Amino acid sequence: MDLFQVKEQLQHQITEYESVVAEDMYDVAIKSRTLSCLSDCYRRRAIALYLDDMDIPAYFNHLARSAQARVRLLLLPLDENDAHRCASILMPFFDALVCDDRDLARQIILHSPPNWLDGEEFEEDFYYARFVFSLLSNRQDTSNLESLLVDFSQAADGAEPQRVALCEALLNQDQPAFSSALADFIDEYEHRYAMRVEMSPSTNDELETEPYLCIEGLALLKIARVCGIHITDEQPYMPTLALKGAVAIPSMA
């Protein structure tokens, strides 16, 4: 499947999902699942637009729409323990950072659950999300950030060495440590998707897009800039043109 087909297929899915969300006949459970899928579709179409057309405005617009879909989901009257509310669903938040939409990023922080949804998300993923949220919304509270980093490291128990190291470097504003951890993160990203492609019996819109542009990595570069760490070298899967601005999110306090 070439990128033109990917874009067409994703646009068809987006149209279908938006129509479901707009209909009063569907309950919030269906709408939450649909909005989750819609966010993924907008992100993947954004990447396809970047890779195939270098349409930068459309790319950023689609990333913003992905983040908007997440906010719409979080504002639904869902049960507190609904899996779609998990704070660890971070990709739409990263989309907001990459397209430099501070309001959407702030809303995702504000409406994401403050507590771990046991049984619905991995504990280490929850603490990664809370650390990133707190780093951007209340960076002055270093004791809270240190506590969250300890919780993240303990919950991960060696399973997330790249992300733990990245968070530690961000907290300490340690540029060499961040660069080293970022290189390990890129290696893990590349290996993970290589394995996914090898094991997949057929292609799909995720494997045609997300292995070639690392939205999480771009968001981490944005967060690093906010923390005073500036990586000037072009990073694999993280082209400079694919990252908009570098402005901190105002405190949520």
C-alpha positions in Angstrom: 0.0 0.0 0.0 1.6 3.3 -1.1 1.2 6.6 0.9 -1.5 7.9 -1.5 -3.6 4.9 -0.7 -2.9 5.3 3.0 -4.0 8.9 2.9 -7.2 8.0 1.0 -8.0 5.1 3.3 -7.4 7.2 6.5 -9.6 10.1 5.2 -12.4 7.6 4.6 -12.0 6.3 8.2 -11.9 9.9 9.6 -15.1 10.8 7.8 -16.9 7.7 9.1 -15.6 8.2 12.7 -16.6 11.9 12.8 -20.1 10.9 11.6 -20.4 8.4 14.5 -19.3 11.0 17.1 -21.8 13.5 15.7 -24.7 11.2 16.0 -26.8 11.3 19.2 -27.9 7.7 18.8 -24.5 6.4 19.9 -23.7 6.0 23.6 -20.6 7.4 25.3 -18.8 4.0 25.2 -19.1 3.8 21.5 -18.1 7.5 21.1 -15.0 7.0 23.4 -13.8 4.1 21.3 -14.4 6.0 18.1 -12.6 9.1 19.3 -9.6 7.0 20.3 -9.5 5.5 16.8 -10.1 9.0 15.3 -7.0 10.4 17.1 -4.8 7.6 15.7 -6.2 8.2 12.2 -5.5 11.9 12.3 -1.9 11.3 13.5 -1.2 8.7 10.8 -2.7 10.8 8.1 -0.5 13.7 9.4 2.6 11.6 9.0 1.5 10.4 5.5 0.9 14.0 4.5 4.4 14.9 5.7 6.2 11.9 4.1 4.3 12.0 0.8 3.6 15.6 0.1 5.8 17.6 2.6 2.5 19.5 3.3 3.7 21.0 6.6 0.5 23.1 7.4 -1.8 20.1 6.8 0.6 17.9 8.9 0.4 20.2 11.9 -3.4 20.7 11.4 -3.9 16.9 11.5 -1.8 16.6 14.6 -3.9 19.3 16.3 -7.1 17.4 15.3 -5.7 14.2 16.9 -5.2 16.1 20.1 -8.7 17.6 19.8 -10.1 14.2 19.5 -8.4 13.2 22.8 -9.8 16.3 24.5 -13.3 15.5 23.2 -12.9 12.0 24.6 -11.7 13.2 28.0 -14.7 15.5 28.3 -17.2 12.7 27.8 -19.1 11.6 30.9 -17.2 8.3 31.2 -16.9 6.0 34.2 -13.8 6.9 36.2 -12.2 3.6 35.4 -12.9 3.6 31.7 -9.8 2.4 29.9 -10.0 5.1 27.3 -9.4 7.7 30.0 -6.0 6.3 31.0 -3.4 9.1 31.5 -0.8 6.8 29.8 -2.5 7.3 26.4 0.1 9.9 25.6 0.3 10.0 21.8 -2.4 12.7 21.4 -0.6 14.8 24.0 2.7 14.4 22.1 0.8 15.4 18.9 -0.3 18.7 20.7 3.4 19.4 21.7 4.7 18.7 18.2 2.2 21.1 16.6 2.8 23.6 19.4 -0.8 23.8 20.5 -0.3 24.7 24.1 -4.0 25.0 24.8 -4.7 21.5 23.7 -1.7 20.2 25.6 -2.9 22.0 28.7 -6.5 20.6 28.4 -5.2 17.0 28.1 -3.1 17.5 31.3 -6.1 19.1 33.1 -8.6 16.4 32.2 -6.4 13.3 32.4 -7.0 11.1 35.5 -4.5 11.9 38.3 -4.6 8.3 39.5 -3.4 5.0 38.1 -6.2 2.9 36.6 -5.1 -0.5 37.9 -6.0 -3.2 35.4 -6.3 -0.8 32.5 -2.8 0.5 32.1 0.7 -0.4 33.1 1.8 1.4 36.2 5.1 2.5 34.7 3.3 4.1 31.7 1.1 6.0 34.1 4.1 7.4 36.0 5.8 8.3 32.7 2.7 10.3 31.8 2.4 12.0 35.2 6.1 12.9 35.1 5.8 14.5 31.7 2.6 16.4 32.6 4.2 17.7 35.8 7.4 18.6 34.2 5.6 20.9 31.7 2.9 22.2 34.0 4.8 22.7 37.3 8.5 22.4 36.7 9.3 24.4 39.8 8.0 21.6 42.1 11.2 19.5 41.9 10.4 17.4 45.0 7.2 16.2 43.3 9.1 15.5 40.0 11.8 13.6 41.9 9.1 11.5 43.6 7.4 10.8 40.3 10.7 9.7 38.7 11.4 7.3 41.6 7.8 5.9 41.2 8.4 5.5 37.4 11.7 3.8 37.9 10.4 1.4 40.5 7.3 0.6 38.5 9.3 0.0 35.4 11.7 -2.3 37.2 14.3 -2.2 34.4 11.7 -2.4 31.6 11.8 1.2 30.4 15.5 2.2 30.7 15.5 4.6 27.8 12.5 6.6 29.0 13.6 6.6 32.7 17.0 7.9 31.6 15.4 10.6 29.4 13.2 11.7 32.3 16.2 11.8 34.7 18.2 13.9 32.2 15.3 16.3 31.7 14.8 16.8 35.4 18.6 17.4 35.9 18.9 19.5 32.7 21.7 17.2 31.7 22.4 17.6 28.0 25.0 14.8 27.5 22.8 12.4 29.5 19.8 13.4 27.4 21.7 12.9 24.1 22.8 9.4 25.2 19.4 8.4 26.4 17.8 9.7 23.2 20.2 7.6 21.1 19.1 4.5 23.1 15.5 5.6 22.7 15.9 5.8 18.9 17.6 2.4 18.7 14.7 0.8 20.7 12.1 2.6 18.5 13.8 1.3 15.3 14.1 -2.2 16.7 10.5 -2.3 17.9 9.0 -1.3 14.6 11.4 -3.6 12.7 10.1 -6.5 14.7 6.5 -5.3 14.2 6.9 -5.1 10.4 8.7 -8.5 10.3 5.9 -10.2 12.4 3.0 -8.5 10.6 1.4 -10.7 7.9 0.2 -7.7 6.0 0.8 -3.9 6.0 -1.6 -1.4 7.7 -1.8 2.3 8.1 0.2 2.3 11.3 3.1 0.4 9.9 3.1 2.5 6.7 3.5 5.7 8.8 4.6 5.6 12.4 7.9 3.7 11.9 9.2 6.6 9.7 8.4 9.7 11.8 8.7 9.5 15.6 6.1 11.8 17.1 7.1 10.8 20.7 10.8 11.6 19.9 9.8 15.0 18.4 7.8 15.8 21.5 10.7 14.8 23.7 12.9 17.3 21.8 10.3 20.0 22.5 10.2 19.1 26.2 14.0 19.2 26.2 14.0 22.7 24.8 11.6 23.8 27.5 14.0 22.4 30.0 17.0 24.3 28.5 18.4 21.3 26.6 19.0 22.0 22.9 19.8 19.2 20.5 21.1 20.8 17.4 22.0 17.7 15.4 19.2 16.2 13.2 18.0 13.0 14.8 16.8 9.9 12.9 13.0 9.9 12.4 12.8 13.4 13.9 13.3 16.0 11.1 13.5 19.6 12.2 10.7 20.7 9.9 8.3 18.2 11.6 8.5 20.1 15.0 6.8 23.5 15.4 8.0 26.0 18.0 9.6 25.5 21.4 7.5 27.4 23.9 6.8 26.2 27.4 3.3 25.5 28.6 2.2 28.0 31.2 1.9 26.6 34.7 -1.3 24.8 35.6 -1.0 26.0 39.2 
